[in-house]
Amino acid sequence: MRSKFIALGLLLSLLATHVPAAAPRLRVKTEPRRISRAALEDKIRGGWAGQMIGVSYGAPTEFRSNGKIIETNIGGYQDWKPDRLMNSIAQDDLYVEMTFAEVMDRIGLDATTEQYGEAFKDSKYRLWHANAGARRLLNQGIKAPMSGHPKYNIHANDIDFQIEADFIGMMTPGLPQESNKYCERVGRVMNHGDGLYGGMFVTGMYAVAFFESDPRKI
């Protein structure tokens, strides 16, 4: 799956030279940007490693310093060691997006919201809030994207999609507007409104990071 993931990223990066609609609308002259396969693979690997390190580093602090800055070594999180990476695969930040990445890998770039929802419906891992609500609705016959609509899902504005949208940003190197399109399809399985926009924000930063190394500019 990893090689297909990288190949799809390369395909989308090539599309960067064929997006004429954006330039006329913004009245900005754009130049093609290129990235080597080696650099692309390195950044995708780095992106996955980064989020795995991040979720395993922060896991011990979750819900333990609500409404205030962490001031102590809660759960020993400051004593992070590489072997804690084993914990990352047990985090919903990772395993939920793997379901959606598999759909894109298996069906292709044109996979629909309903197809993402069908794969999500059959998942067996633990879920909470918008994710749990969406899966429950899907199994009750409410199809995506309505499974993420506030009419049915009371957690539609929660952060679920925001924490599991990373793979879309890594699939759209240098193409934040393209990442928004994929967010619309995937994110509406469980979220709506701000719950969707948070994922768009995150994926947009990932996409820009393929060609920008300054965190402040990103």
ROPA-519422 format. One line per 5 residues: number of its first residue (from 1); their letters; for each residue x, y, z of C-alpha. Coordinates in steps of 0.2 Angstrom, whole numbers, plus 5000, padded with zeros to 4 digits. Layout:
# residues N
NUM = A = X Y Z ~ ...
***
This chain:
# residues 218
1 = MRSKF = 5000 5000 5000 ~ 5014 5012 5004 ~ 5021 5012 4986 ~ 5003 5015 4979 ~ 5001 5029 4992
6 = IALGL = 5017 5037 4986 ~ 5013 5035 4967 ~ 4996 5043 4970 ~ 5005 5058 4978 ~ 5016 5059 4963
11 = LLSLL = 5001 5059 4951 ~ 4993 5073 4961 ~ 5009 5083 4961 ~ 5010 5082 4942 ~ 4992 5089 4941
16 = ATHVP = 4999 5105 4949 ~ 5004 5111 4931 ~ 4986 5108 4925 ~ 4975 5118 4937 ~ 4970 5133 4926
21 = AAAPR = 4954 5137 4935 ~ 4963 5144 4951 ~ 4974 5156 4942 ~ 4961 5166 4932 ~ 4950 5167 4947
26 = LRVKT = 4963 5174 4958 ~ 4972 5184 4944 ~ 4989 5177 4950 ~ 5002 5171 4938 ~ 5008 5154 4944
31 = EPRRI = 5023 5144 4940 ~ 5025 5125 4939 ~ 5033 5117 4955 ~ 5042 5101 4954 ~ 5047 5088 4967
36 = SRAAL = 5058 5073 4964 ~ 5051 5056 4969 ~ 5065 5054 4982 ~ 5060 5071 4990 ~ 5042 5066 4989
41 = EDKIR = 5044 5049 4998 ~ 5055 5057 5011 ~ 5042 5070 5015 ~ 5028 5057 5016 ~ 5038 5046 5027
46 = GGWAG = 5042 5061 5038 ~ 5024 5066 5039 ~ 5019 5049 5045 ~ 5033 5048 5057 ~ 5029 5065 5063
51 = QMIGV = 5011 5061 5067 ~ 5015 5045 5075 ~ 5028 5053 5086 ~ 5015 5067 5090 ~ 5001 5056 5096
56 = SYGAP = 5012 5044 5106 ~ 5020 5059 5114 ~ 5004 5068 5119 ~ 4994 5052 5123 ~ 4998 5052 5142
61 = TEFRS = 4991 5070 5144 ~ 4974 5068 5135 ~ 4960 5075 5146 ~ 4972 5078 5161 ~ 4975 5097 5160
66 = NGKII = 4958 5103 5153 ~ 4957 5122 5151 ~ 4975 5126 5156 ~ 4993 5124 5150 ~ 5002 5108 5156
71 = ETNIG = 5014 5113 5169 ~ 5020 5096 5176 ~ 5026 5080 5168 ~ 5009 5073 5167 ~ 5010 5054 5164
76 = GYQDW = 5028 5055 5161 ~ 5026 5062 5144 ~ 5042 5072 5145 ~ 5051 5056 5146 ~ 5047 5051 5129
81 = KPDRL = 5057 5037 5121 ~ 5056 5030 5103 ~ 5049 5013 5110 ~ 5033 5023 5114 ~ 5029 5024 5095
86 = MNSIA = 5021 5007 5097 ~ 5007 5016 5106 ~ 5003 5026 5091 ~ 4994 5013 5081 ~ 4982 5011 5096
91 = QDDLY = 4977 5030 5093 ~ 4961 5034 5083 ~ 4971 5048 5075 ~ 4980 5034 5065 ~ 4969 5019 5063
96 = VEMTF = 4954 5029 5057 ~ 4963 5038 5043 ~ 4971 5021 5038 ~ 4953 5015 5034 ~ 4950 5030 5022
101 = AEVMD = 4968 5029 5015 ~ 4964 5010 5010 ~ 4948 5016 5001 ~ 4958 5028 4991 ~ 4971 5015 4988
106 = RIGLD = 4958 5002 4983 ~ 4945 5012 4973 ~ 4956 5027 4968 ~ 4955 5046 4968 ~ 4937 5046 4963
111 = ATTEQ = 4931 5037 4978 ~ 4914 5045 4984 ~ 4909 5050 5002 ~ 4897 5035 5002 ~ 4911 5023 4998
116 = YGEAF = 4921 5030 5012 ~ 4906 5028 5023 ~ 4903 5010 5018 ~ 4921 5006 5023 ~ 4920 5015 5040
121 = KDSKY = 4903 5007 5044 ~ 4912 4990 5044 ~ 4926 4995 5055 ~ 4928 4986 5072 ~ 4940 4998 5082
126 = RLWHA = 4935 5009 5096 ~ 4927 5026 5092 ~ 4921 5041 5101 ~ 4910 5057 5098 ~ 4908 5061 5080
131 = NAGAR = 4916 5045 5073 ~ 4906 5034 5085 ~ 4890 5043 5081 ~ 4893 5042 5062 ~ 4897 5023 5062
136 = RLLNQ = 4881 5020 5073 ~ 4871 5030 5060 ~ 4879 5021 5045 ~ 4874 5005 5053 ~ 4856 5011 5056
141 = GIKAP = 4855 5015 5037 ~ 4859 5034 5037 ~ 4872 5035 5023 ~ 4886 5047 5021 ~ 4886 5062 5020
146 = MSGHP = 4871 5063 5031 ~ 4880 5052 5044 ~ 4890 5068 5048 ~ 4876 5080 5047 ~ 4870 5089 5063
151 = KYNIH = 4853 5084 5059 ~ 4858 5066 5064 ~ 4875 5068 5072 ~ 4875 5079 5087 ~ 4894 5079 5087
156 = ANDID = 4896 5085 5069 ~ 4907 5100 5074 ~ 4919 5090 5085 ~ 4937 5088 5080 ~ 4936 5070 5074
161 = FQIEA = 4940 5073 5056 ~ 4954 5086 5061 ~ 4964 5072 5069 ~ 4962 5060 5055 ~ 4964 5070 5040
166 = DFIGM = 4983 5070 5039 ~ 4984 5057 5025 ~ 4975 5069 5013 ~ 4988 5082 5015 ~ 5001 5070 5011
171 = MTPGL = 4992 5064 4996 ~ 4991 5082 4989 ~ 5008 5089 4988 ~ 5008 5108 4985 ~ 4990 5107 4981
176 = PQESN = 4980 5114 4996 ~ 4964 5117 4985 ~ 4964 5099 4979 ~ 4966 5094 4997 ~ 4950 5103 5001
181 = KYCER = 4941 5093 4988 ~ 4946 5076 4996 ~ 4942 5083 5013 ~ 4924 5087 5007 ~ 4922 5068 5002
186 = VGRVM = 4930 5060 5017 ~ 4926 5073 5031 ~ 4908 5073 5028 ~ 4907 5055 5034 ~ 4907 5060 5052
191 = NHGDG = 4908 5079 5052 ~ 4901 5095 5046 ~ 4904 5114 5048 ~ 4919 5118 5059 ~ 4922 5099 5061
196 = LYGGM = 4925 5098 5043 ~ 4935 5115 5041 ~ 4947 5110 5055 ~ 4953 5095 5044 ~ 4954 5106 5029
201 = FVTGM = 4966 5118 5039 ~ 4977 5103 5044 ~ 4978 5096 5026 ~ 4981 5113 5019 ~ 4996 5115 5030
206 = YAVAF = 5003 5097 5025 ~ 5001 5101 5007 ~ 5010 5118 5008 ~ 5024 5110 5018 ~ 5030 5100 5003
211 = FESDP = 5037 5116 4996 ~ 5039 5127 5011 ~ 5050 5124 5026 ~ 5046 5139 5037 ~ 5033 5134 5050
216 = RKI = 5027 5152 5052 ~ 5024 5154 5033 ~ 5014 5138 5033
***
